[in-house]
Amino acid sequence: MDYWEFLFVPTVLFMVVVAPIWIVMHYRSVNRSSRSLNEEDRQRIEDMLVTVDRLTERIATLESILDDEQPDWRQQDGRGRRKEASS
Protein backbone atom coordinates (compact mmCIF):
# COMPACT_ATOMS: atom_id res chain seq x y z
CA MET A 1 0.00 0.00 0.00
CA ASP A 2 1.39 3.35 -1.04
CA TYR A 3 1.77 6.24 1.41
CA TRP A 4 -0.69 8.46 -0.50
CA GLU A 5 -3.30 5.71 -0.63
CA PHE A 6 -2.90 5.30 3.13
CA LEU A 7 -3.57 9.01 3.77
CA PHE A 8 -6.41 9.30 1.27
CA VAL A 9 -9.20 8.01 3.57
CA PRO A 10 -8.24 10.11 6.65
CA THR A 11 -7.87 13.18 4.44
CA VAL A 12 -11.30 12.68 2.89
CA LEU A 13 -12.85 12.12 6.33
CA PHE A 14 -11.18 15.27 7.64
CA MET A 15 -12.37 17.37 4.70
CA VAL A 16 -15.93 16.01 4.77
CA VAL A 17 -16.59 15.75 8.53
CA VAL A 18 -14.06 17.56 10.69
CA ALA A 19 -13.31 20.68 8.62
CA PRO A 20 -16.95 21.83 8.21
CA ILE A 21 -17.68 21.31 11.91
CA TRP A 22 -14.47 23.14 12.81
CA ILE A 23 -15.34 26.08 10.54
CA VAL A 24 -18.91 26.33 11.85
CA MET A 25 -17.77 26.21 15.48
CA HIS A 26 -15.09 28.84 14.82
CA TYR A 27 -17.52 31.33 13.32
CA ARG A 28 -20.09 30.67 16.05
CA SER A 29 -17.51 31.55 18.70
CA VAL A 30 -16.45 34.66 16.76
CA ASN A 31 -20.10 35.72 16.51
CA ARG A 32 -20.67 35.21 20.24
CA SER A 33 -17.60 37.20 21.22
CA SER A 34 -18.50 40.12 18.96
CA ARG A 35 -22.10 40.53 20.11
CA SER A 36 -23.10 43.95 21.24
CA LEU A 37 -24.22 44.85 24.74
CA ASN A 38 -27.54 43.56 25.95
CA GLU A 39 -30.29 45.93 27.05
CA GLU A 40 -29.45 45.66 30.77
CA ASP A 41 -25.83 46.63 30.15
CA ARG A 42 -26.88 49.54 27.97
CA GLN A 43 -29.22 50.79 30.68
CA ARG A 44 -26.47 50.56 33.29
CA ILE A 45 -24.12 52.55 31.09
CA GLU A 46 -26.77 55.19 30.49
CA ASP A 47 -27.37 55.44 34.26
CA MET A 48 -23.64 55.80 34.87
CA LEU A 49 -23.39 58.53 32.24
CA VAL A 50 -26.25 60.44 33.89
CA THR A 51 -24.50 60.11 37.24
CA VAL A 52 -21.21 61.31 35.75
CA ASP A 53 -22.96 64.33 34.25
CA ARG A 54 -24.56 65.19 37.61
CA LEU A 55 -21.26 64.83 39.44
CA THR A 56 -19.51 66.99 36.86
CA GLU A 57 -22.12 69.70 37.39
CA ARG A 58 -21.69 69.43 41.17
CA ILE A 59 -17.92 69.77 40.90
CA ALA A 60 -18.29 72.81 38.65
CA THR A 61 -20.72 74.36 41.14
CA LEU A 62 -18.41 73.68 44.08
CA GLU A 63 -15.45 75.13 42.21
CA SER A 64 -17.40 78.29 41.37
CA ILE A 65 -18.44 78.65 45.04
CA LEU A 66 -14.83 78.21 46.14
CA ASP A 67 -13.66 80.69 43.49
CA ASP A 68 -16.11 83.26 44.89
CA GLU A 69 -15.34 82.68 48.57
CA GLN A 70 -11.61 81.93 48.41
CA PRO A 71 -10.04 82.85 45.04
CA ASP A 72 -6.61 81.31 45.74
CA TRP A 73 -7.86 77.90 46.83
CA ARG A 74 -6.36 76.20 43.75
CA GLN A 75 -2.82 77.30 44.67
CA GLN A 76 -3.02 76.05 48.26
CA ASP A 77 -1.32 72.82 49.20
CA GLY A 78 -3.80 70.90 51.34
CA ARG A 79 -1.19 68.59 52.86
CA GLY A 80 0.93 71.43 54.16
CA ARG A 81 -2.06 73.14 55.75
CA ARG A 82 -3.10 69.94 57.55
CA LYS A 83 0.34 69.56 59.12
CA GLU A 84 0.27 73.15 60.33
CA ALA A 85 -3.25 72.76 61.72
CA SER A 86 -2.42 69.55 63.60
CA SER A 87 0.78 70.99 65.19
C-alpha positions as CSV (number, residue, x, y, z in Angstrom):
1,M,0.0,0.0,0.0
2,D,1.4,3.3,-1.0
3,Y,1.8,6.2,1.4
4,W,-0.7,8.5,-0.5
5,E,-3.3,5.7,-0.6
6,F,-2.9,5.3,3.1
7,L,-3.6,9.0,3.8
8,F,-6.4,9.3,1.3
9,V,-9.2,8.0,3.6
10,P,-8.2,10.1,6.6
11,T,-7.9,13.2,4.4
12,V,-11.3,12.7,2.9
13,L,-12.8,12.1,6.3
14,F,-11.2,15.3,7.6
15,M,-12.4,17.4,4.7
16,V,-15.9,16.0,4.8
17,V,-16.6,15.7,8.5
18,V,-14.1,17.6,10.7
19,A,-13.3,20.7,8.6
20,P,-17.0,21.8,8.2
21,I,-17.7,21.3,11.9
22,W,-14.5,23.1,12.8
23,I,-15.3,26.1,10.5
24,V,-18.9,26.3,11.8
25,M,-17.8,26.2,15.5
26,H,-15.1,28.8,14.8
27,Y,-17.5,31.3,13.3
28,R,-20.1,30.7,16.0
29,S,-17.5,31.6,18.7
30,V,-16.5,34.7,16.8
31,N,-20.1,35.7,16.5
32,R,-20.7,35.2,20.2
33,S,-17.6,37.2,21.2
34,S,-18.5,40.1,19.0
35,R,-22.1,40.5,20.1
36,S,-23.1,44.0,21.2
37,L,-24.2,44.8,24.7
38,N,-27.5,43.6,26.0
39,E,-30.3,45.9,27.1
40,E,-29.5,45.7,30.8
41,D,-25.8,46.6,30.2
42,R,-26.9,49.5,28.0
43,Q,-29.2,50.8,30.7
44,R,-26.5,50.6,33.3
45,I,-24.1,52.6,31.1
46,E,-26.8,55.2,30.5
47,D,-27.4,55.4,34.3
48,M,-23.6,55.8,34.9
49,L,-23.4,58.5,32.2
50,V,-26.3,60.4,33.9
51,T,-24.5,60.1,37.2
52,V,-21.2,61.3,35.8
53,D,-23.0,64.3,34.2
54,R,-24.6,65.2,37.6
55,L,-21.3,64.8,39.4
56,T,-19.5,67.0,36.9
57,E,-22.1,69.7,37.4
58,R,-21.7,69.4,41.2
59,I,-17.9,69.8,40.9
60,A,-18.3,72.8,38.7
61,T,-20.7,74.4,41.1
62,L,-18.4,73.7,44.1
63,E,-15.5,75.1,42.2
64,S,-17.4,78.3,41.4
65,I,-18.4,78.6,45.0
66,L,-14.8,78.2,46.1
67,D,-13.7,80.7,43.5
68,D,-16.1,83.3,44.9
69,E,-15.3,82.7,48.6
70,Q,-11.6,81.9,48.4
71,P,-10.0,82.8,45.0
72,D,-6.6,81.3,45.7
73,W,-7.9,77.9,46.8
74,R,-6.4,76.2,43.8
75,Q,-2.8,77.3,44.7
76,Q,-3.0,76.0,48.3
77,D,-1.3,72.8,49.2
78,G,-3.8,70.9,51.3
79,R,-1.2,68.6,52.9
80,G,0.9,71.4,54.2
81,R,-2.1,73.1,55.7
82,R,-3.1,69.9,57.5
83,K,0.3,69.6,59.1
84,E,0.3,73.2,60.3
85,A,-3.3,72.8,61.7
86,S,-2.4,69.5,63.6
87,S,0.8,71.0,65.2
